[in-house]
Amino acid sequence: MTDLKTVPKALRNWFVVHAVVDLLFGIPLMLMPVFTLELFGWQTMDVISARVVAAALFGIGIESYIGRNAGREVFLGMLNLKIIWSLAVILGVSWSLLNNAQGAPMMGWVLVGVFLAFNFLWIYWRIKLKS
């Protein structure tokens, strides 16, 4: 059981890892959306939507880094956000790929897998932190 006043160092470390991953995807998506989406196998590009996604990655990733030393209540709120965001991405992107959006590129499924892994991680820590 986790002490109600503390946040495990492992969770703090995962927040830093998550920040790095978000920025690794967000920066190229913001600066070079067409090039980045072409690498992922997208057939058509919407640079505005791509940059909106990049902005969301920046917001969540940078706040993960900034908040890495916060208290339990901040972590609970951020975990809720991360769980909701990753689940919405999983559902939305999967639905789109199953309907052959963008030709259903393999990298789309890799993206779903990354969000699925993080979703399970955040649910695990949310349960652990709440108990």
N, C-alpha and C positions, 0 to 999 in steps of 0.2 A: 504494500500500500504506500502511496505517495504522501508525504507530509503535506498538509494543506497549505503551508506557508512557502513551500519550495517547489521549484520546477526542476526535474532531473536534467543533469548536464547533457545526457544523450538527446533529449528533446530539444534543448537549446542548440546543440550541434546540428540536428536535423533541420532546424530553422535556417541555419547558415547555409547548409547544403542546398536547401530549397531556394534560397535567395540566389545562389550562384547559378543553379539550373535555370531559374526564371530569367536571369539576366543573359545567360548564354543563348537562350532562344529569343528573348525580347529585343536585344540590341540589333541583331541582324534583321529581324522582322520590322523594326522601326526604320532602320537606315537603308535597307535594301530589300523591300518587301517582295518585289517581283523575283529577284535572284533567289531569295530564300525559299519562296513558295515553289519555284521551279525545281530546286533541290529536293523538295518534298514530293514532287510528282504532280503538283497541282496543274490543271489544264487551263484554267482561267484565273485571272487575278483581280482582286478588289483591294487596292492598296489602302483605302480608307478602313475597311474592316480589318485588314491585317494590322494596321497601326493601332486600331482600337484594342485588338488582342494584345499587341505589344504593350500598350499602356496599362492594361490589366495585369500583365506579367510584371511590369515595373512596380505598380502599386503593391501587389501582394509580395513580390520578392524583396523590394526595398524595405517594406514594413516588417517583413520577417527578420531582416538583418537589424534594423533599428530596434525592434522589440525583443531581440534575443536575450536581453538581460532583464526583462520585465518580470512582474509577479504573476502568480497563478491565474488571477482573473483575466489579465490581458491575454495570456496563452489560451485560456478557454475560449475567449471571443475569437481569437485568430484561428484556432482550430475549427470552430464552427464555420468561419468564412472559408477556410481551405477545404473543408468537407463539402460544403454546398457548391463552391466553385468547381472542384474537381468532378463531383458527381454530375453537375450540369454539363460539363465538357464531355464526359464519358457518354452520357445519354445523347446529347446533341450531335456529336461527331459520329458516334456509332450509327445513329439513325440515318444521318446523311450518307455515310459510306455504304450502308445496306441498301440505300436507294441509288447507288452508283454515282454519288456526287464526286465531281473531279475525276471520274473514272475509277473511283475507289482505290487510290494509290496505297501501296503497302505501307508507306511512311505514315499514312493516316491511321492505320491500325497500330503502328508503333507508338504514335502519339497517344492513342487510346490506352495502350498498355502502360505508358509512363504515368498518365493521369490515374489509371486504376491502381498502380503500385502506390502512388502518393496518397490516394484516397484511403486505401487500407491502412497505410501508415498513420494517417491523421486520425482515423477512427480508433485505431489501437491506442494512440496517445490520449485521445479525448476520453475514452473509457478509463484508462489508467489514471489520468489526472483528476477525473471526477470522483473516483473511488477513494 
